[in-house]
């Protein structure tokens, strides 16, 4: 999961003069909302293995429905890397029942929204629409997933579109740094490959490879149909049985599937791309983190929140609670930094992403970031843990502010862990994290552990790998 910026909008209530002709209103007792009137989450598994999950909010007038598929770039081989993302582009280019124009008009006429995205471990197709249009939305999603035409002309058009997209991604330094971080940490393994794939693959991907990816991965046992909003659970189950009953239950497990389910080896290593035309250094340093299912998952997030984030351009930069942020600001060591805890089904990356144009102080910046990591192993205060927990709960719980966000949360959790944690359970789990848990996590996961390093830009001043690795086991007073 990614770090999210939160904004709290405060409204002002202004009083109005009351007419003397109107009798004063006497407020009665508040009526409690019974559980039956609140949002209700349910799951059902169909005969073919498709899971249907909903959070029904009776008062909602719109719904988000989507299909979460347990297959992304990790389910590809080196030769077919980029196929999952390519398919996402082709999904809206016409099916056996609808041309591209008919598909676009149908969505537009019902005032809906249709989209998709690909990650390393999942592919998602979703729609937002009025409750009355949910049956049509589910029909469109089922049609796209089961009947896409994959016309040669559409493939060639999208090939050019994806190549241009690849060029744009290469201009986004944070994307480049994190792609290289995965590539070095998980060398020659599926998780180390990019989502878009190398340019030569984009040029050479064939219709047969696209079709084979669908046959192998778009099966009922690897899909979750999620609904959030005004769609009742029973109704979505009925629509699922009508539209997805023809999905194959499973498929033969090929080499790509077997490799994708093997736990990858984290490799302490580095990649440096020196480019002095870039006026700053972009550096990511990570240890092996935790998976979605790991008992340390929330402890890792709390520890990440203690390290915190920093942006010199923000007005609050001098006054942040993070000790590292305060030190970096007062010594003018960096433009920004972001701590992260990225999880996958069986592994993860926990670390920090640093950006600085103070090119002669890169060694100091990395040194003091590692010094903060070492401090976490033996000197964490209750107050900073409580602050981190409050920030984490706000980040997670306040982000569930729309039907799309709720659907995303349900779909991602069920695909990765097999169950959904309600917001109340998440809050209670975070509340149970103590400073002892944080220090124990830091001792096991940070202290004297191998690191993966990705550095792009003006990185001549970055210390060599062994010096950085040695600082992972240094006692800082």
Backbone torsions as a table, in degrees:
resi	resn	phi	psi	omega
1	UNK	NA	144.8	-175.2
2	UNK	-92.8	153.6	174.0
3	UNK	-67.4	137.9	-177.8
4	UNK	-119.3	138.6	175.6
5	UNK	-88.5	133.4	-176.5
6	UNK	-111.0	144.3	174.5
7	UNK	-128.8	131.9	179.7
8	UNK	-107.9	111.9	-178.1
9	UNK	-92.5	119.9	-178.2
10	UNK	-102.5	124.0	179.0
11	UNK	-100.0	153.9	178.0
12	UNK	-109.9	135.6	177.7
13	UNK	-101.4	121.3	-178.5
14	UNK	-108.7	131.2	-178.7
15	UNK	-76.6	153.7	176.9
16	UNK	-120.5	150.2	177.7
17	UNK	-65.5	137.0	-178.8
18	UNK	-97.1	132.3	179.8
19	UNK	-65.1	139.8	-179.6
20	UNK	-69.8	-12.6	-179.9
21	UNK	-82.0	-13.2	-178.3
22	UNK	-97.5	129.5	179.9
23	UNK	-70.3	143.2	178.3
24	UNK	-58.1	138.4	179.5
25	UNK	-90.4	126.5	178.9
26	UNK	-96.2	118.1	-175.9
27	UNK	-73.6	129.1	177.5
28	UNK	-87.1	-174.4	179.0
29	UNK	-73.6	145.4	177.6
30	UNK	-68.7	144.4	178.0
31	UNK	-99.6	121.3	-178.2
32	UNK	-66.6	145.6	176.1
33	UNK	-84.1	122.5	-179.6
34	UNK	-77.3	153.7	-179.2
35	UNK	-54.6	-32.9	-177.7
36	UNK	-65.9	-21.2	178.9
37	UNK	-90.1	-12.5	-178.5
38	UNK	-88.9	179.3	178.7
39	UNK	-65.3	141.4	-177.0
40	UNK	-130.5	129.5	-178.0
41	UNK	-106.4	131.3	-179.3
42	UNK	-139.7	153.6	175.1
43	UNK	-134.1	146.4	177.0
44	UNK	-142.0	141.0	175.9
45	UNK	-110.4	124.0	-179.7
46	UNK	-75.5	171.1	-177.3
47	UNK	-60.6	-33.1	-178.6
48	UNK	-84.7	1.4	176.8
49	UNK	100.4	-4.9	178.4
50	UNK	-70.4	130.8	177.1
51	UNK	-93.2	133.3	175.8
52	UNK	-115.3	124.3	-178.4
53	UNK	-130.8	137.3	-179.6
54	UNK	-139.6	152.9	162.7
55	UNK	-122.4	106.3	-174.5
56	UNK	-90.8	122.4	175.3
57	UNK	-114.2	102.6	-172.0
58	UNK	-57.6	-27.2	-176.6
59	UNK	-85.7	-10.2	-177.1
60	UNK	-74.8	137.5	179.3
61	UNK	-95.6	-12.2	178.5
62	UNK	-125.7	165.9	179.5
63	UNK	-142.1	151.2	168.8
64	UNK	-110.5	125.8	174.0
65	UNK	-123.3	141.5	-178.5
66	UNK	-159.1	164.4	178.1
67	UNK	-116.8	120.2	176.7
68	UNK	-100.1	124.7	-175.9
69	UNK	-114.5	131.2	-179.2
70	UNK	-78.8	62.6	179.4
71	UNK	-164.7	126.6	176.4
72	UNK	-141.3	-145.8	-178.7
73	UNK	-68.2	-20.5	178.9
74	UNK	-68.7	-19.7	-179.1
75	UNK	-90.0	17.7	-179.3
76	UNK	-111.9	163.9	171.3
77	UNK	-96.4	173.6	178.2
78	UNK	-60.2	-33.6	-178.1
79	UNK	-76.2	-29.7	-177.3
80	UNK	-106.3	9.4	-179.4
81	UNK	-57.1	124.7	-176.4
82	UNK	111.6	-7.8	-176.5
83	UNK	-65.6	-45.3	-177.4
84	UNK	-59.8	-44.4	179.2
85	UNK	-67.7	-37.1	178.0
86	UNK	-61.4	-42.9	179.6
87	UNK	-62.6	-38.2	178.0
88	UNK	-57.3	-40.0	179.3
89	UNK	-68.0	-34.3	-176.5
90	UNK	-82.2	-11.6	-173.4
91	UNK	-59.4	-32.3	-174.0
92	UNK	-103.6	19.4	-176.6
93	UNK	-102.7	14.4	175.5
94	UNK	119.5	144.6	178.4
95	UNK	-126.5	-175.7	177.0
96	UNK	-67.7	-23.0	-178.1
97	UNK	-102.1	-25.2	-172.9
98	UNK	-134.2	135.6	169.6
99	UNK	-77.7	169.5	178.3
100	UNK	-58.7	-41.8	-179.5
101	UNK	-65.5	-42.8	178.8
102	UNK	-62.8	-39.5	179.6
103	UNK	-63.2	-46.0	-179.1
104	UNK	-66.5	-41.1	179.3
105	UNK	-65.9	-38.6	-179.0
106	UNK	-62.4	-44.4	177.9
107	UNK	-66.4	-43.3	-177.8
108	UNK	-65.6	-39.9	-177.1
109	UNK	-67.9	-26.3	178.4
110	UNK	-97.6	8.3	176.9
111	UNK	66.0	26.1	-176.2
112	UNK	-94.9	-176.4	-179.6
113	UNK	-139.2	130.1	-178.9
114	UNK	-126.4	130.9	-177.5
115	UNK	-153.7	173.8	179.8
116	UNK	-156.6	158.5	172.9
117	UNK	-153.3	159.2	-179.4
118	UNK	-124.0	138.8	173.7
119	UNK	-125.4	-172.5	-179.4
120	UNK	-68.7	-28.6	-175.2
121	UNK	-120.6	-1.1	-178.7
122	UNK	-152.6	159.0	171.9
123	UNK	-127.2	137.1	-173.7
124	UNK	-131.2	132.2	172.1
125	UNK	-122.3	127.7	-176.4
126	UNK	-145.3	160.0	-179.2
127	UNK	-138.8	144.5	173.3
128	UNK	-118.3	133.0	-176.1
129	UNK	-162.0	170.8	172.4
130	UNK	-64.3	153.3	-178.8
131	UNK	-55.3	-38.0	-178.4
132	UNK	-66.3	-19.5	-178.4
133	UNK	-99.9	4.3	-179.7
134	UNK	-61.0	-42.3	177.1
135	UNK	-56.0	-40.2	178.3
136	UNK	-67.8	-39.5	178.5
137	UNK	-62.3	-44.4	179.8
138	UNK	-64.8	-39.5	178.0
139	UNK	-61.4	-41.9	179.2
140	UNK	-65.6	-44.7	179.0
141	UNK	-60.9	-44.7	179.1
142	UNK	-62.9	-40.2	179.8
143	UNK	-63.8	-44.8	180.0
144	UNK	-61.5	-43.6	-174.7
145	UNK	-75.4	-26.4	-173.9
146	UNK	-110.5	-18.9	-171.6
147	UNK	-131.6	21.2	179.0
148	UNK	-60.6	136.4	-174.1
149	UNK	-77.6	-30.5	-178.1
150	UNK	52.5	51.5	-178.1
151	UNK	-66.9	140.1	179.9
152	UNK	-55.1	-37.8	-179.8
153	UNK	-65.7	-39.8	178.5
154	UNK	-67.4	-38.4	178.7
155	UNK	-60.9	-44.0	-179.6
156	UNK	-66.5	-39.4	178.5
157	UNK	-63.8	-45.4	-178.2
158	UNK	-70.3	-26.4	176.7
159	UNK	-57.4	-45.7	178.9
160	UNK	-66.7	-39.2	179.5
161	UNK	-62.3	-43.6	-177.6
162	UNK	-70.5	-35.2	176.3
163	UNK	-62.9	-39.3	176.8
164	UNK	-68.4	-38.2	176.8
165	UNK	-61.4	-40.0	178.7
166	UNK	-61.9	-39.2	177.6
167	UNK	-63.8	-39.1	179.8
168	UNK	-68.1	-39.4	179.1
169	UNK	-62.7	-37.8	-178.9
170	UNK	-66.6	-15.0	176.8
171	UNK	-87.8	-12.6	179.9
172	UNK	-93.7	101.8	-170.0
173	UNK	-62.3	-33.9	178.7
174	UNK	-64.7	-40.0	177.2
175	UNK	-63.2	-43.8	-179.3
176	UNK	-61.7	-45.6	-178.4
177	UNK	-61.9	-44.2	-177.0
178	UNK	-74.3	-30.4	173.2
179	UNK	-63.8	-43.1	177.7
180	UNK	-67.8	-33.3	177.9
181	UNK	-62.5	-45.0	177.0
182	UNK	-64.5	-40.8	-177.2
183	UNK	-63.3	-36.5	-179.6
184	UNK	-84.6	-36.0	-179.6
185	UNK	-70.2	-33.5	-178.3
186	UNK	-122.7	56.6	-175.5
187	UNK	-58.1	133.5	175.2
188	UNK	57.3	30.6	177.7
189	UNK	-129.6	154.3	-175.3
190	UNK	-52.7	-38.7	-176.7
191	UNK	-69.9	-16.2	-179.6
192	UNK	-84.6	-7.1	-177.9
193	UNK	-85.1	157.1	178.9
194	UNK	-79.3	165.2	179.9
195	UNK	-76.5	-41.8	-179.3
196	UNK	-74.3	-26.8	-177.2
197	UNK	87.2	161.6	178.4
198	UNK	-68.2	155.9	-175.8
199	UNK	-60.0	-36.2	179.7
200	UNK	-64.5	-35.0	176.5
201	UNK	-68.2	-42.0	179.6
202	UNK	-58.9	-38.7	179.7
203	UNK	-70.2	-28.2	-169.8
204	UNK	-107.8	-8.7	-177.6
205	UNK	-57.2	134.1	-175.8
206	UNK	-108.1	163.8	177.0
207	UNK	-60.6	-36.7	179.8
208	UNK	-62.5	-43.0	178.8
209	UNK	-64.8	-38.7	177.4
210	UNK	-64.9	-44.6	-179.9
211	UNK	-64.4	-40.5	179.7
212	UNK	-65.3	-35.8	178.5
213	UNK	-63.1	-41.6	178.5
214	UNK	-63.0	-47.9	-178.0
215	UNK	-61.4	-35.8	-176.5
216	UNK	-79.6	-36.8	-168.5
217	UNK	-113.6	-24.4	-178.2
218	UNK	-88.5	66.3	-179.0
219	UNK	-118.1	156.5	-172.0
220	UNK	-59.9	-36.3	-177.4
221	UNK	-71.0	-8.7	-179.7
222	UNK	-116.6	17.7	-177.5
223	UNK	-124.8	148.6	172.6
224	UNK	-130.8	123.1	173.4
225	UNK	-92.9	119.3	-174.3
226	UNK	-115.9	138.9	173.6
227	UNK	-130.0	135.3	177.0
228	UNK	-138.4	131.5	-178.1
229	UNK	125.5	-136.4	-173.5
230	UNK	-86.9	5.2	-178.9
231	UNK	-84.7	118.3	178.3
232	UNK	-67.0	150.8	-177.5
233	UNK	-60.4	-47.0	-177.1
234	UNK	-60.0	-36.7	-180.0
235	UNK	-67.0	-42.7	-179.5
236	UNK	-68.2	-36.0	175.6
237	UNK	-61.9	-42.1	178.2
238	UNK	-61.5	-43.6	179.0
239	UNK	-66.8	-36.1	178.6
240	UNK	-64.8	-43.8	179.1
241	UNK	-64.3	-34.4	-179.9
242	UNK	-72.9	-40.1	-170.6
243	UNK	-102.7	-22.1	-174.5
244	UNK	-118.6	7.4	-178.3
245	UNK	-65.3	-22.0	-179.7
246	UNK	-82.7	-4.6	179.0
247	UNK	-64.1	137.6	174.7
248	UNK	-65.4	143.6	-178.0
249	UNK	-64.4	-44.1	-179.5
250	UNK	-154.8	-176.8	178.2
251	UNK	-143.8	161.2	177.0
252	UNK	-59.4	138.4	-177.7
253	UNK	-83.5	105.1	-179.9
254	UNK	-82.1	-175.9	-176.6
255	UNK	-61.9	-40.8	-178.8
256	UNK	-62.3	-40.6	-179.8
257	UNK	-65.2	-46.2	-178.4
258	UNK	-60.2	-44.9	-179.7
259	UNK	-65.4	-36.1	-178.1
260	UNK	-68.1	-22.6	-178.6
261	UNK	-96.8	0.7	175.9
262	UNK	-86.9	136.3	179.0
263	UNK	-64.5	125.2	-179.1
264	UNK	-74.3	154.5	175.9
265	UNK	-90.2	127.2	174.6
266	UNK	-80.3	129.1	-176.0
267	UNK	-117.1	118.7	174.8
268	UNK	-66.5	116.1	-172.4
269	UNK	-168.3	-179.6	179.1
270	UNK	-148.8	158.6	169.3
271	UNK	-136.7	130.1	179.5
272	UNK	-124.4	129.6	176.3
273	UNK	-120.8	97.6	-177.5
274	UNK	-81.6	125.2	177.9
275	UNK	-143.2	97.8	-174.7
276	UNK	-73.3	-6.5	174.0
277	UNK	-75.6	-15.5	173.3
278	UNK	-89.1	122.1	-171.2
279	UNK	-76.9	3.4	-178.6
280	UNK	-140.3	167.7	177.5
281	UNK	-106.1	134.2	178.4
282	UNK	-118.9	113.2	-170.4
283	UNK	-129.4	128.3	172.9
284	UNK	-118.2	131.7	178.6
285	UNK	-126.7	130.3	-176.2
286	UNK	-144.3	148.1	167.6
287	UNK	-104.4	171.6	175.3
288	UNK	-69.6	126.5	-177.3
289	UNK	-94.6	-143.5	-174.8
290	UNK	-123.2	156.7	177.9
291	UNK	-85.0	171.6	176.9
292	UNK	-58.1	-35.1	-174.3
293	UNK	-88.4	-7.2	-173.6
294	UNK	-65.1	140.8	179.0
295	UNK	-65.4	-17.3	178.4
296	UNK	-93.0	9.6	-173.7
297	UNK	-56.0	-51.9	-177.7
298	UNK	-75.2	-29.6	174.6
299	UNK	-63.7	-38.6	177.6
300	UNK	-62.9	-39.2	179.1
301	UNK	-68.8	-38.7	177.4
302	UNK	-65.3	-42.9	178.7
303	UNK	-62.0	-41.2	175.9
304	UNK	-59.5	-43.2	-179.2
305	UNK	-65.8	-29.7	176.5
306	UNK	-65.7	-44.6	176.4
307	UNK	-62.2	-42.8	170.9
308	UNK	80.6	-170.4	179.0
309	UNK	-127.8	162.7	-178.7
310	UNK	-152.9	139.0	174.6
311	UNK	-143.5	115.0	-175.8
312	UNK	-60.2	-26.1	-177.1
313	UNK	-76.2	-15.0	-179.3
314	UNK	-78.0	140.9	-179.8
315	UNK	-63.4	-26.2	-178.1
316	UNK	-86.5	1.1	-174.1
317	UNK	-51.8	-42.3	-177.6
318	UNK	-73.1	-10.3	-169.4
319	UNK	-121.1	21.1	-178.1
320	UNK	-76.5	152.5	-177.8
321	UNK	-74.5	-22.6	-179.7
322	UNK	-63.3	127.4	179.7
323	UNK	-65.3	-38.2	179.2
324	UNK	-67.0	-41.0	178.8
325	UNK	-61.1	-42.7	179.5
326	UNK	-62.9	-44.1	-179.0
327	UNK	-66.1	-45.1	-179.3
328	UNK	-61.5	-41.2	-178.5
329	UNK	-66.8	-47.7	-175.0
330	UNK	-70.2	-19.3	177.2
331	UNK	-107.9	5.1	176.0
332	UNK	49.6	56.2	-176.2
333	UNK	-95.4	-21.9	-173.3
334	UNK	-150.6	157.1	171.6
335	UNK	-77.7	-39.6	-179.2
336	UNK	-164.5	161.0	166.5
337	UNK	-149.8	155.3	-179.3
338	UNK	-139.2	120.9	173.2
339	UNK	-82.4	150.6	-177.7
340	UNK	-145.9	152.6	173.2
341	UNK	-137.8	95.5	-176.9
342	UNK	-98.1	124.5	-176.0
343	UNK	-112.7	148.9	173.0
344	UNK	-128.8	-174.9	-173.5
345	UNK	-65.5	-27.3	-176.2
346	UNK	-139.8	6.6	179.4
347	UNK	-160.8	-170.6	179.1
348	UNK	-174.8	174.1	175.9
349	UNK	-127.2	127.6	178.2
350	UNK	-121.4	124.6	-177.4
351	UNK	-175.3	-152.9	-175.7
352	UNK	-144.0	142.7	178.4
353	UNK	-115.7	118.7	-172.8
354	UNK	-113.3	137.1	174.8
355	UNK	-128.4	125.5	-177.9
356	UNK	-149.5	140.7	171.7
357	UNK	-104.6	8.2	174.2
358	UNK	-88.4	78.2	-166.4
359	UNK	-69.1	-20.7	178.3
360	UNK	-89.9	-0.2	-178.6
361	UNK	-120.2	18.7	-179.1
362	UNK	-63.6	-36.7	179.1
363	UNK	-64.1	-38.8	177.4
364	UNK	-65.3	-43.1	-178.5
365	UNK	-59.6	-50.0	180.0
366	UNK	-65.2	-41.7	-179.5
367	UNK	-57.7	-47.5	-175.6
368	UNK	-76.2	-24.8	172.0
369	UNK	-66.2	-43.8	178.2
370	UNK	-68.8	-32.7	176.7
371	UNK	-62.0	-39.2	177.0
372	UNK	-65.8	-39.7	176.4
373	UNK	-60.1	-44.4	-179.0
374	UNK	-65.0	-37.3	178.7
375	UNK	-58.9	-35.1	-177.7
376	UNK	-63.1	-19.5	-178.6
377	UNK	-75.9	-16.7	-176.4
378	UNK	-151.0	0.5	-176.0
379	UNK	-148.0	77.5	178.9
380	UNK	-118.7	130.9	-177.5
381	UNK	-92.9	156.1	178.8
382	UNK	-63.4	-37.2	-177.0
383	UNK	-64.7	-40.6	-179.2
384	UNK	-73.8	-29.3	174.8
385	UNK	-67.9	-42.5	178.8
386	UNK	-64.2	-40.3	177.1
387	UNK	-62.5	-45.1	-179.8
388	UNK	-63.2	-39.8	179.5
389	UNK	-66.0	-40.5	178.4
390	UNK	-63.7	-42.2	178.8
391	UNK	-65.8	-40.6	-179.7
392	UNK	-65.0	-45.4	178.8
393	UNK	-61.8	-40.8	177.8
394	UNK	-62.6	-44.7	-178.7
395	UNK	-61.5	-43.4	-177.1
396	UNK	-77.8	-50.3	-171.0
397	UNK	-76.8	-38.9	179.9
398	UNK	-73.3	-17.0	178.0
399	UNK	-74.9	-16.2	-179.3
400	UNK	-86.6	58.6	-171.4
401	UNK	-106.3	11.8	179.1
402	UNK	-152.3	163.1	179.0
403	UNK	-63.8	-33.3	179.4
404	UNK	-66.5	-41.5	179.6
405	UNK	-65.6	-39.7	178.9
406	UNK	-66.8	-44.0	178.3
407	UNK	-60.7	-43.1	178.3
408	UNK	-59.9	-43.3	-178.8
409	UNK	-64.8	-44.7	-179.6
410	UNK	-65.9	-48.7	-177.7
411	UNK	-61.4	-46.1	-179.3
412	UNK	-63.1	-43.4	-177.8
413	UNK	-65.9	-43.9	-177.4
414	UNK	-68.4	-38.8	178.3
415	UNK	-64.1	-40.0	-173.1
416	UNK	-90.5	-33.5	-175.2
417	UNK	-118.6	-13.8	-179.5
418	UNK	86.2	-1.8	178.5
419	UNK	-149.1	166.8	179.0
420	UNK	-116.6	128.3	175.2
421	UNK	-92.6	121.7	177.7
422	UNK	-69.1	156.5	-179.7
423	UNK	-53.2	-38.5	179.2
424	UNK	-63.0	-40.0	178.8
425	UNK	-67.6	-39.0	177.3
426	UNK	-61.4	-44.9	-179.3
427	UNK	-62.2	-43.7	180.0
428	UNK	-65.9	-37.7	179.3
429	UNK	-65.1	-43.1	177.8
430	UNK	-64.2	-40.9	-179.1
431	UNK	-60.2	-27.7	-177.1
432	UNK	-78.9	-11.6	-179.5
433	UNK	-71.3	129.8	-179.1
434	UNK	-115.3	170.0	177.3
435	UNK	-62.2	-31.4	177.0
436	UNK	-64.7	-39.8	178.0
437	UNK	-62.3	-41.4	-179.6
438	UNK	-64.0	-46.5	-179.7
439	UNK	-65.4	-37.2	177.2
440	UNK	-64.7	-42.6	177.3
441	UNK	-60.9	-46.3	-178.8
442	UNK	-63.0	-37.8	178.8
443	UNK	-65.9	-37.7	-177.6
444	UNK	-83.8	-34.5	-171.2
445	UNK	-105.7	-22.4	-176.3
446	UNK	-111.0	-45.4	-174.0
447	UNK	-62.8	121.3	175.4
448	UNK	56.9	37.4	178.2
449	UNK	-105.2	150.5	175.7
450	UNK	-63.2	149.3	179.3
451	UNK	-123.6	151.0	170.1
452	UNK	-107.3	136.4	-176.1
453	UNK	-127.2	133.3	173.7
454	UNK	-127.2	123.8	-176.9
455	UNK	-134.5	130.3	-178.2
456	UNK	-133.7	141.3	176.8
457	UNK	108.1	-145.5	-179.3
458	UNK	-82.8	80.0	-170.1
459	UNK	-109.9	18.5	-179.5
460	UNK	-59.5	-33.7	-176.6
461	UNK	-80.3	0.0	179.9
462	UNK	-76.9	130.8	179.9
463	UNK	-60.4	158.2	-179.4
464	UNK	-68.3	162.2	-173.0
465	UNK	-57.1	-44.1	-174.8
466	UNK	-64.5	-35.6	177.2
467	UNK	-63.7	-42.1	179.7
468	UNK	-67.5	-42.1	179.7
469	UNK	-63.0	-39.4	-179.8
470	UNK	-63.4	-32.9	-179.7
471	UNK	-70.1	-8.9	177.8
472	UNK	-75.5	-9.7	-179.8
473	UNK	-131.9	30.7	-179.4
474	UNK	-100.4	135.4	176.9
475	UNK	-81.4	114.9	178.6
476	UNK	-101.8	131.0	179.6
477	UNK	-91.2	NA	NA
